[in-house]
Amino acid sequence: MVDVAADLRAGLFRALGPLDRATMRHAIADTVALQQIREEATKRLARAAAEADQSRLLGVRAVILRVLGDFDGAEVDAAAAVKYAEAVGADLLLAPARARLAQVLRVRGRYEEADQLFALAEAGELPRTLTGAVRAYAGLSCIAQGRITESLIHVQRASEQNPHGFVMQIVETALSLIEEHAAKAGFGPPPRGWPERAGHPAPDRFQDPQTGRFGYLGVDGRPVVQAAFSQAGDFRGGVAAVCQADWGAIDRTGTVVVPMLYSSMETPTADGRTVTGFVNGVAVASQRGRVLVVHKTGRVVVPPRYQRVEVHPSGFLASDGYSWGALGLDGNEIVPLRVDRAEALRTLDAAVSIDDGPL
């Protein structure tokens, strides 16, 4: 559970310069250091087997390639980082990976794609500092499009959520550009809501008044998934838990992605919530009196050997009804089931890896 890229991200902060007003790209403070970090990331990629490690290291390299002007290489690495993060499903991996791909698209002028990824990077179980950094760069994308009111909203959120000096320099530069653009051309179109920015990724649940069954509506208010389910949860992470005779999950087209095999899909979280369906890319499901953890692709992450499992950003709390233990995101045991819940929770809290490096 060691973050293999944490030291490289720290080095990036020192090697990157301030945001340039003219290009809205970061200057380079130390080209040699950037090249050294890139070489080290490449070496570690050759040794890394875990998808999470691949995503983190590719993210670092994508930032360096973008800053050096190799946008093709940066886009390839950033897209691969997103792919590996999606395979894991953890929000703390997905958010920075999406934001880094959005950054490449922003500097290439592909603003609609960038804005969608920035919006998606705000979603999930995330710390405010990470969403604040995402918002700062989303504001720059809006400035480039003349969406000045919307950029102001992003910049305000960034300053509230992440007071780090690196982010605040972006905020200050953005505010200067906002003042200049507003004076010349006004404040532009009205701000978009999150669903519009994100490309309406989540159909809305509805209940048919005649049958009492649940389905999902598209942005035009028409059913995109017919009301065929006796129970249903909201879409989270691109999937929704649904029940006919048993529980499973569908994607936004209505395709079953998790087989209908489970007696329930109520997911407890380590912070005391219970969510119908998926949290952090996984759901806790019941089967023959035991609980298991199923990934949104249908893969079983934790087999049905526990009486209770709670989802945590860095893994799972698990209990046999008497003692507690801790599991990693891959389902492997970190702390055997012989401690109390508080001790198992402390272990997982200490293992939380937040990608707080440059996006």
N, C-alpha and C positions, 0 to 999 in steps of 0.2 A: 504493500500500500504506500510505498515511498513515491513521492512525486519526482520523476526522473528529470523533469525540466525546470524545477523551481529555481535552481542556481542560474540557469541560462536566462530565464526571464528577468531575474534580478540584474544580470549583466546588461540586458537590453535597455533597462532604464538608464544606465550610465552611458551607454553608447549612442542613444538617440538624443537629438537636439530638440529645440522648441518647434512648435508648429509654425510654418511659414504662412503669412497672410496671403501671399500672391498665389500659391499653389494649393494651400490647405493640406500640405503634406509635411511630415516631420523632417527637419534637417538632420544631418549626421554629425554627431559630436566626435566619434572615434571609428573611422572606417576599419582600422586594423582589428579592433575589438569585435566589430560586427562580423568580419570574416572569420575570426577565431571561433566565435559562438556558432556560426553557421557550420563550420567544420566539425565542431564537437557534437552538434545536434545530428549531423549526418552519421558520425561514428556510432552514436547511441542508437540511432534508428536501425542500424545494421544488427544490433544486439537485442533490440526490444521485440518481444513476442506478444506482449499484451496489447490489446486494441487501445486501451486508455493511454498507455505510454506512447504508442504510435501517434495518436491524436495530439497529445501535448507537444511532442517533439516536432511534428509537422507544422503545428501552429507557430512555434518559435521560428522555424525556417521560413515560413510564409511571410512573417512580419519582416524579416531581414531582406528577403528577395524583393518585397514590395518597396521597402525604403531605398534599396539599391537601384530600383527602376526596372527590375526583371518581372514585369507584371504577368507574363505568361507562366513563368515558373512559380510565381507566388500564387496564382489562381489554381494551378494543379495541386500544389501542396495544401492550400487552404481547403479545396474541395475534398481532398483525401482525408484531411483532419475531420471534416464534418461527417464523412462516411464512417470513419472509425468511431466517432462519438455517437452516431446514431446506432451503431451496432451494440454499444454498451447501454445507451439509453439514459445515462445519468445527466441531469440538468446542468450540473457543474462542469461537465465536459462539453455539452452541446452548446451552451450559451456563448462561451468565448470562441469556440470553433466557428459558429455561425457569424459572430461579429467580425472575425478576421477575414472570412470570405467576403462579407459585406464591405469591408474596408477596401479590398482589392477591386471589387466592382465599383465602389464609389470613385476611386481615383481613376478608373477607366471610363467614367461617365455613364455607367449603366445603373442609373439611380433607382429605377423602379425595382429591379432585382435587389439592389443594396437595401432599399427601405424595407422590403419584405423580410429580409434576413435580420436586419436590425430589430424589427418588431418581434420576430420569433425569438431572438436572443434575449428579450426581456421576460419571456414566459418561463414559468417553472419555479422550482424551489431554489431561490437564488438570494445571495446576500445583496444588500443595498449598494455596497461599493461596486459590485460588478455591473448591476443594472445602471448605476450612475455613469460608469465609464462608457457603456454602450450608448447611453443617451447623448453623451457629449459628441460622439462621432455621428450619430443620427442627426444631430443638429447641423453639423457641417454639410451633410448630404442635402438637407432641406435648404440651406443657404444657397448652395449651388443651383438649386431649382427655382429660387425666388419664393420659396415657402417660408416667409420670414416669421409670421405668427407661430407657425408650427415649430420652427427652429427655436424660438424663444421658450416655448414650453419644454422642449428637450433640454435646453441649456439650464433652465431653472431647476429641473429635476436633477440634472448632473451635479450642480453646485450643492444641492441639498443632500444628495446621497453619497457623494464621494469627494471629500475635501482634500484628497491627495494633491500635492503640488503639481504633479504631472498632468492630472485632469484639470486642475484649476487654470493652468496656463492655456489649455485648449478652450476652456470656458471664456477666459478673458479675451482671447483672440477672436472667438466666435462672436462675442458681444460687440467688439469693435467692427466686425464685418456686418453684423446685423444693423448697427446704427448707420453704416455707410449705405447699405442696400436699401434700407427703409427710406432714407432721405432722397434717394434717386428714383426709386420705383414703387414706393409704398410697401405694404405688408403682404401682398400676394394673396393667393386663394385661402379660404378658411381652412383651419387645421383638420386633418383626417383623424378619425377614431382608430383605435388599435385594430379592429377587425379589417378595416379597409387597408391600412398600412400592411398588415400581415397577409393580405390576399384572401381574407375570409376562410381561414384554415379549418374552422370548426363548425359544422352544421349544428343548429339549435334543436334541442329535444322538444318534441311536442307529444300530446296525448290525444288520440282520436276520440272525440266525445261520444261516438256511437259504439265503438268496440271497447274503449278503455285501454287499448294497446298503445305502445309508444313507438315513435319513429323520429326522423330528423328532417328539419327544413333547411333548404339552401338560402342563399342571400336574397333570392327573389320571393321568398315565402312559400315556395312550393316544395313538396316532399322530395328529398334526394334519397332517403331511405324510408321505405314504406313502414307504416305502423304495424309491425308484426311481432312486437316483443311485449311480454307481460310485465317486465321491469327493465329499466335502462338507466345508465348513468350518463353524465355529461362527457363530451369528448375532452380528453386530456392527453397531450403528446401525440395527437393524430389518431387515437383509438378510443373507443367507448365500450365499456362493459355492458352487455345485454343478456337478457334471459328469455328463453322460451320455456322448455321444460327444465333446462339446466343453464348455467351461466357460461359465457364465453366472451369474445370481443370481436368487434368489426372495425374496419377502417372507414374513411369518410365516403367511400363508394358503396358501403354496405357489405363488402366482402368479408367473410369470416376469417380472421387472422389468428384467433385463439379458439380452439375447438370448444364446443358447448359440452363440457365435461364436468363442471364444477357445481357444487350445491350453493356456493355463495362467492362473491367477489367484493368483500368489505375489507379495505386495506387500512390497518391501524398504522399511525406514524409515531415515531419516538417522541414527538412533541405533543401528543395527546389527542390528535384528530383521528377521525375515521372517514375515509373517502370511499365512495362506491366506484370502484374501478382502479385506475392507474395513478401512481405517484412515482416520479423519478424513473418512468419507463417500465415499472413493474406493478403487479397487483398481487395481493395475498388472497389466495383462493382456498376453499375447503373441499376436501375429498375424503369420504369415509371416516369422518371424525378427526382427521388430521389436517393441518394447514400446509400449504406449499407456496412458493413464490414463482409466478409465471411472468416471463418477459412479454412485451407487447408483440413480439413476433411469434409467440406460442411456445418458445423454448422454456423448459422448466429450469429455473435458476437454483431454487432450493427445493429438494424433494420432500414429500409429505412424511416427515419424521418428527415434527414438533407440534406442540399444542398451541403455541402462540408465536407469531413472528411480527415484528414491527419494523417498518421501513425507516431508514436513517440515511442522510446524505452520503455517508461513506460505507454503508453496508446494511446489516440487519441485526436487530436484537432478537434472540430466540430463546424459548423456554420450553421445558418439558413438563411444566406445571408446578415444579418445585424450585429449580435453580435456573439461572440465566447464563447465556453465553453471547458471543458476538461472532458474526460472519462478515466476510468481505463482500464486495459487490459481485464477485464471481460465485458466491455461495460457499466458499471454503471457510472452514472454522479458523477464527483468530483467537478467541477465548473459549475454552471448553465450558460446557454447561455445568459449572460448579461454583459460580459466584452469584452475588445478588445483582439485581437489575442496575443499581447505581454504578457498580464497578464496571459492568459491561458497557454501560452508556458512556462512562468516562473514557474508555478505550476508543470507542467509535468517535466521540467528540474530538479527541486528540488526533485522530487520523484524517479528519476532514481536510481535503486539499482544495483550496480555492485558487483558481487561476487568476491572480491579481497582477499579472504582467501586462505589458503594452499590447493593445489590440491591433 
